[in-house]
């Protein structure tokens, strides 16, 4: 595993994307940064982090997807890998909030951003970005955010967490090449607030009640509505109010 360590960078995803366009990268090349000034979340949202406290990383992955229809499988494999890795450090009550937030109890401790590019030969290269709140203590004006340090009242070794996460990602990608049913079942069982009546807000800012049933093969959230029908929502089409 090749690891490129940076002090400060605009975005580890952007740095790794630029590097992959210039040279042939080893599979699972990792870029980490102590400080990221233009961190990105889903659909252009911003991920901010206190310098030196958290794990900011991006991983270059190739040859994991045979075509674009499998893209959400990578999301599942990566999200589960992070949860499985954190469990080895005894982080409690870990769940995955659709599509790509890592939760402990009701608090967000991490966010994933996966960017895919399709090459001329049809292969898919992916850059997996992760921001994980590790040793940051102060989350002023962020009532739904927390960190491993706050939840466990302990400091953590970011290097050990990084190595465990990459190892678990490799294992899950190997599973993706065979029977993926086990991954889907595990992902479904880890879904935050699944099976619980919850309030949602749609893209028209209308509130409604629903129950998360699961996620479709294309990554859409499946919600049972009050009339018992099932609706599917893409990213940014619906917001879970919790």
C-alpha positions in Angstrom: 0.0 0.0 0.0 1.5 3.3 -1.1 0.7 6.2 1.2 1.3 9.8 0.2 1.3 12.1 3.2 0.6 15.8 2.8 0.6 18.6 5.3 -2.1 20.8 3.8 -4.1 20.4 0.6 -7.2 21.8 -1.0 -8.8 18.3 -1.4 -7.2 14.9 -1.2 -9.7 13.7 -3.8 -8.7 16.4 -6.2 -5.0 15.8 -5.6 -5.4 12.0 -6.2 -7.5 12.6 -9.3 -4.9 14.9 -10.8 -2.1 12.4 -10.0 -4.1 9.5 -11.6 -4.4 11.6 -14.8 -0.7 12.2 -15.0 0.7 8.7 -14.2 -0.2 5.1 -13.7 -1.1 4.6 -10.1 -0.7 1.5 -8.0 -4.1 0.1 -6.9 -5.1 1.3 -3.4 -2.7 4.3 -3.5 -3.6 6.4 -0.5 -3.3 10.2 0.0 -3.7 11.7 3.5 -3.6 15.3 4.7 -3.3 16.9 8.1 -5.4 19.8 6.9 -7.8 20.1 4.0 -9.1 23.5 3.1 -11.6 22.6 0.4 -12.9 19.3 1.5 -15.9 18.1 -0.5 -19.1 16.1 0.6 -21.9 14.7 -1.5 -23.3 17.0 -4.3 -20.8 19.8 -3.6 -21.4 20.2 0.1 -18.4 21.2 2.2 -16.5 19.0 4.7 -14.6 21.0 7.3 -12.1 19.6 9.8 -9.8 20.8 12.5 -6.2 20.6 11.4 -4.2 17.6 12.6 -7.1 16.1 14.5 -8.9 13.9 12.0 -8.3 11.3 9.4 -8.5 12.9 5.9 -7.8 10.4 3.2 -8.5 9.3 -0.4 -7.9 5.9 -1.9 -7.4 5.2 -5.6 -9.2 2.0 -6.7 -9.2 0.4 -10.1 -10.4 -3.0 -11.5 -13.1 -3.3 -8.9 -16.1 -2.5 -11.1 -16.7 -4.2 -14.5 -19.2 -1.5 -15.6 -21.1 1.6 -14.3 -24.1 -0.4 -13.2 -22.1 -1.7 -10.3 -21.1 1.7 -8.9 -23.3 1.5 -5.8 -21.8 -1.9 -4.9 -18.5 0.0 -4.3 -20.4 2.4 -2.0 -21.7 -0.5 0.0 -18.3 -2.2 0.2 -16.5 1.0 1.3 -19.1 2.0 3.9 -19.1 -1.4 5.4 -15.3 -1.5 5.4 -15.2 1.7 7.5 -17.8 0.4 10.0 -16.0 -3.0 10.3 -12.6 -1.3 10.7 -14.0 1.0 13.5 -15.5 -1.9 15.3 -12.0 -3.3 15.8 -11.4 -0.1 17.9 -14.5 -0.7 19.9 -16.5 2.2 18.5 -20.1 1.7 19.7 -23.4 1.7 17.9 -22.1 2.2 14.3 -24.6 2.7 11.5 -24.6 3.9 7.9 -26.8 6.9 7.2 -27.8 6.7 3.5 -26.1 7.4 1.3 -22.6 7.7 2.8 -22.5 9.0 6.4 -20.9 7.0 9.2 -22.8 7.3 12.4 -22.2 6.4 16.0 -25.4 6.6 18.0 -27.2 9.6 16.5 -24.0 11.5 15.7 -22.2 11.8 12.4 -18.5 10.9 12.8 -17.6 10.4 9.1 -18.5 11.1 5.5 -17.6 9.3 2.3 -17.3 10.8 -1.2 -16.7 8.4 -4.1 -15.9 9.8 -7.5 -15.8 7.5 -10.6 -14.4 8.0 -14.0 -15.0 5.7 -17.0 -11.9 5.1 -19.1 -11.9 4.6 -22.9 -11.7 0.9 -22.6 -14.8 0.9 -20.4 -13.1 0.2 -17.1 -14.0 2.3 -14.1 -11.5 4.1 -11.9 -12.7 5.3 -8.5 -11.4 7.7 -5.9 -12.8 7.1 -2.4 -12.6 10.1 -0.1 -13.2 9.8 3.6 -13.3 12.4 6.3 -13.4 10.8 9.7 -13.6 12.8 13.0 -11.0 11.1 15.2 -9.5 13.3 17.9 -11.4 16.6 17.4 -13.2 17.6 20.5 -14.9 20.9 19.6 -18.0 20.8 17.3 -19.4 24.3 18.0 -22.5 24.9 15.9 -22.5 21.3 14.7 -24.9 19.6 17.1 -25.2 16.4 15.0 -21.4 15.9 14.7 -19.1 14.0 17.0 -15.8 12.1 16.9 -14.2 8.9 18.2 -12.5 10.8 20.9 -15.7 12.4 22.2 -17.8 9.2 22.0 -15.1 7.0 23.6 -13.4 9.6 25.8 -10.1 8.5 24.4 -7.5 9.6 21.8 -6.8 7.3 18.8 -3.9 6.5 16.5 -5.0 7.8 13.0 -2.3 5.7 11.3 -3.7 2.5 12.7 -7.2 3.4 11.8 -6.1 4.2 8.2 -4.4 0.8 7.8 -7.4 -1.1 9.1 -9.8 0.8 6.8 -7.7 0.1 3.7 -7.4 -3.6 4.6 -11.1 -3.9 5.1 -11.8 -2.1 1.8 -9.5 -4.6 0.0 -11.4 -7.5 1.6 -14.8 -6.2 0.7 -13.8 -5.5 -2.9 -12.6 -9.1 -3.2 -16.0 -10.1 -2.0 -17.7 -7.9 -4.7 -16.2 -10.1 -7.4 -18.2 -13.0 -6.2 -21.6 -13.4 -4.4 -22.5 -9.9 -3.1 -25.6 -11.0 -1.3 -23.8 -11.0 2.1 -22.6 -7.5 1.5 -26.1 -6.3 0.7 -27.6 -8.0 3.7 -25.0 -6.5 6.0 -25.4 -3.0 4.5 -29.2 -3.3 4.9 -28.9 -4.3 8.5 -26.6 -1.3 9.2 -28.9 1.3 7.7 -29.5 4.2 10.1 -33.2 4.4 11.3 -34.3 1.5 9.1 -37.7 0.3 10.0 -38.4 3.3 12.3 -41.2 5.8 11.5 -39.3 9.0 10.8 -40.0 12.5 9.5 -38.5 13.4 6.1 -38.3 16.5 3.9 -38.6 16.3 0.1 -36.9 18.6 -2.5 -40.0 20.9 -2.3 -39.4 21.4 1.4 -42.6 19.4 2.2 -42.4 17.3 5.4 -43.8 13.8 5.4 -43.7 10.6 7.5 -42.1 7.4 6.2 -40.2 4.3 7.1 -36.9 3.4 5.5 -37.2 -0.1 4.0 -33.8 -0.4 2.2 -31.8 0.8 -0.7 -32.2 -0.2 -4.4 -29.5 -1.7 -6.5 -29.0 1.7 -8.1 -28.5 3.4 -4.7 -32.0 4.9 -4.2 -33.5 5.1 -0.8 -36.7 3.1 -0.5 -39.2 4.7 1.9 -42.7 3.3 2.8 -45.2 6.1 2.9 -48.3 6.5 5.0 -50.5 4.9 2.3 -48.1 1.9 2.4 -46.7 2.6 -1.1 -42.9 2.5 -1.6 -41.2 5.6 -3.1 -37.6 5.7 -4.2 -35.4 8.8 -3.7 -32.0 9.8 -5.2 -29.4 11.8 -3.3 -30.7 15.3 -2.4 -34.3 14.4 -3.3 -35.0 13.7 0.4 -33.7 14.6 3.8 -34.1 12.5 6.9 -35.1 14.7 9.9 -33.7 13.2 13.1 
